[in-house]
Amino acid sequence: MHRELPGNSGNIIDSPGVLAVLEHIGYDGPVVSEPFSRRLQRLPIGEAVAEVSSSLDRVIADSKRYALPADLVGTHRYLDEPDEL
């Protein structure tokens, strides 16, 4: 399995866009990265952590540049239980 750092997947995943939407809907929980990269695994742990942190910082900064429409989120209520559908 191979996963790139956030922001390094080309056009496959719009990481800044995903984070912009999460912020727009009021999400305030954790955001994590799970890169499966042999190159990162070979680095000393401090260097690997610094590289992942830098990547997340860059994506978070890029997410602030998105201008999302105010009505992006629908007016439907949140359902706690799937059987309420």
Secondary structure, 3 states (H helix, E strand, C coil): CCCCCCCCCCCCCCHHHHHHHHHHCCCCCCCCCCCCCHHHHHCCHHHHHHHHHHHHHHHHHHHCCCCCCCCCCCCCCCCCCHHHC
